[in-house]
Amino acid sequence: MKQFIARASALAMVVIFFMAVSQAQPAGPQQKSDQAKPLGQGAAPPAKGAALPAGVTKEELAAYKAVYDARADESKTIQTGEAFIAKYPMSVYAGSVYAELTAAYLHTNQTDKMMDAGTKALAINPDSVDVLPILAWAIPRGVNSKTPDGPAQLQKAEGYARHGIELLTAMAKPDGLDDAAFTHAKNENLSMCYSGLGTADIKRGKYPEAAMELEQAVALAATPDTVDLYLLGLADEMTSHFTKGIAAFTKCAAEAGPMQAGCKSGIDETKKKAQNSIEAP
């Protein structure tokens, strides 16, 4: 897979429109991206002169190498990846290509294609530690009160997140990654999984659980996602942890962008509640 999705510079994120303080419904995407080495997908092609894998032709290997070599360029990854899948849909490399496409579509705001590629990648490799966090993170942000199968989608995302956390927690460092890069990539993927759990629980109105999960998401991220900070503030507010809620909203409000106004409103609303309510222990 071309890149691990880290929020240190930017991730494709879903903007939350603040219909009410008690509801956070994500709408259109805003792009963020950072590049890091993948943890599990994107096996390197055989070295020049090495024997071809069983059943793989020279042409197929060359086509996969083109996808692999395009990892630094999303548009080229999409071009070469789509061409590869069209010509070699049953290839032994199909799972890696779908994983590459999942990240590339995310970074280019092609949500439907991202979901399709990610679903196909997991059908081939249900243990992909690169794709599981992306879908766990993305699915709950796309669910709102009008989503026909919203509860089922949230349950699916929770399954992806919990499986991703299980695999990542037990994962040994792959060859080719130094300790610092591995820890960074692992923590960012774990952060996405916990973000998915927390967002799903916000949508279910399970605020105590959401607060714990979103605290993990924020703590693990090198640069916390402002949506996670907003949702953490909301969860803390709804559980009467007003001091913590104001702190989360304040961190969110310090970042310029589409979340800033909502986070400032969150500060004001939480302060008002704190004046008339007892702070939870």
N, C-alpha and C positions, 0 to 999 in steps of 0.2 A: 504494500500500500504506500502510496506516494508520501503521505504525510499524516502524522498524528495531529489531531485537532487540539491545539492548545489555545487558551484564551489570553496568553501573555501579550499579544498585540491585538488580534481580533478574530472572532469566530462568527460564522453566520448566526445571528441571533434574532429572535422573534420579539418585536416590539410589543409591549403590553399597553393597551389603552385602558385608562382608568375610568371605567363605567361607574364603579363604586369601590370603596375601600375594601369591602369584603369579597370582591371578585377581581381576579387578575386574568383577563382573557387575552392570550397572545394573538396578534394579528400579523401583518406583513413582516418579512425578514429584513434585518439590517446586517450587513456583512462585517465580520471580524475574521482575522486569520493570523495564524502563526504556524511556523513550520518546524517540525521535529521529526526524528526518525520514527518509523512505525515499530510497534512492538511485536506484531505477529504475522502480518501479511506481506506480500510482495517478495517472494523468494527470488533470489538472483538467478538469472539464466545460467546454464552450464558454461564453464570457461571455454574459450575458443580451443577447438581441437578435442574437447571431451566428447564422450559418447552421448548420442541423443537419448533422452528419456524414452521409455517404451511407448510406442504408438505415436510419438511426436515427429512430424516431418520437419525438414530444414526450413521450409517456408513458414510453418506454424511457429517454430522457435524464433525465427527472425521477426515475425509479427509481434510476438510477446516481448522480445527484446526492445522493440520500438516503444511499446507501452511502458516498460520498465525504465527506459532511458528518458522518457518524457515526464518523469515524476516532478520535476521542478516547474512545470508549466501546466496549469489546470486545463487550459483550452486544448493544448496538444494531447494531454492525457485523455480528454473526452474524445477527441478526434480519433486517436489511435485505438483507444479502448473500445469505442463503439464499432469501429471497423473490425477489430479482432473478434468481438462477440458475434457479429453478423456472419463472419466467415468460419469461426471455430466455436460454435456454441457449446459443444461437448468436450472442449479441451480440458486437460488436466490443469491448465493455468486459468480456467474461467473464474474460479473463486477469487484468485488474486486480482484479476482484472476487475471483477465486480466491486471488490473492496477499494481498489484505486478509484473507480468511478464514483463510489459513494462519497468519498471525501471531495473529489473534484466537483461533483454536483452541489454539494453543500456549500463549497466556497464560491460557487457561481450562482447561488440562489435558485437552483432548479430543484425545488422541494420534491415534486412528484417523482422525478427521475432518481433523486437521491433515495427516496423510500423504496422504489422498485429495485434499484441496484443493491441496496443494503439487504432487502428481503431475500434476494437471490443469492447474495454472498453468504448469508446465514443458512440458507437451505443447503448450500454446499459444505460450509464449515460453521456449525452452530457455536463453535468455541472461538470465533474470531474476536480477539481482544481489542481490535481496532474498530470493528463495525458495531459491536454490541453497545459501546458507550455512545456512539453517534445516534443510533436509533432510540436508545433509552433517553437521551437528552432531547431529541427533536420531537418525538411523538407527543409527549404531554403538552408541549408548547403549542401544538396545532389543534388541541382539543378544546372546544368551547361548548356552551350550552346547546348549540345547534348541531353538533356533531352527532349523526344518527347512532353510531356505535361507540360513543364516547367512553362509557365505562369499560367496554371490552378493550378499547385502545389503551386506556390507562393501565389495565391489567397486563396487557402485552408488554408495555413499556416497563412496568415494574419487574416482570420476568426477565427482560433483557438486562435491566440494571442489576438485579440481584445475581444473575449468572455472571455478568461482567465483574462485579465486585469479588465474587468467589474465585474466579480465574485469576484476576489481577493480584489479589492478596497472596495467592499461592505461587505466583509466577516467578520463575528464576530468570536472571538476566540473560537475554539472548547474546550470542556472539556478535561482536561488532559494535556494541554499545558500551560506553564507559559508565561507571557507577553514577555519575552526576546526571548524564543524559537519560539513563534508565529510570532513575528516581523521579526526575522531572516528568518524563512521559507517563510513567505509571501513575503518578499523583494527578496529573491532568485528566487522564482517562477515568480514574476513580472519582474525581470531582464531577465529571460529566454524569457518571452513574448516579451519584448522590443528588445531583441537581435534578435528574429525571425523577427520582423517587420523591424528592421534596415538592417538585412542581405537580406531580400526580396527586400527592396528598393535599396540596393546596386546593386543587380542583375538587377533591372529595370532601373538603371541609375538615380534614384531619390535621388541625393546626399544631397540636403538640408534636406529632410525629414529623410533620413538615419542618418544624423549627430545628429538631435534632439533625435531620438529613441535610438541610440547607446550611447549617453550621459546618457540617463536614465538607460540603461542596465548596464553601467559601474558604475554609481553612486549608484545603488541599490545593487550590488554584494558585498559581504564581501571581496572577492578577485576577481578583475575583470578578466574575461576570456581574454587571450592574443589575441584570434581571434577577439573579440569585440574591443579591443584596436587598433589592426591593421586596422580593417574596419572603426573605428572612425577616425583614422589618415587619411585614404584614403578619407573619406567623407569630412573631413575638408580641405584636400589638394585640392580636386576637386571643392570646393566652395571658394577657395582663403583665407581660414582661416589658414594661414600658421603657425602662432605661436601655435595655438591650435593643429594643425596636428602634428607638431614636438613634442609637449608635449605628445600626445597620443602614437606616435611611440617610443618615448624615454622610456615611461613606459613599453611598450611591449618589447623593446629591452633589458631591464634590467632583464627579465626573461629568464633563460636558457631553451632551447627547440626548437622545429621545427619552431616556428614563429620568432625566434630571428634574423636570417639572413635577412628575408624579412622586418622586422621592421627597421633594421639598414639601409637597402636600401631605405626604406621609408623616413627616416630622411634625407639622402643625396639628394634624389629626391626633397623633399619638400623645402629644403634649396636652391637648384638650381632654382626652380620655384620662390621662394620668391625674389631672386636677380633680376628677370626680370619681375615681375608682382606686381601689387598693392594689398596690403593686404585688404581684405574685412572688413568693419566695424563690 
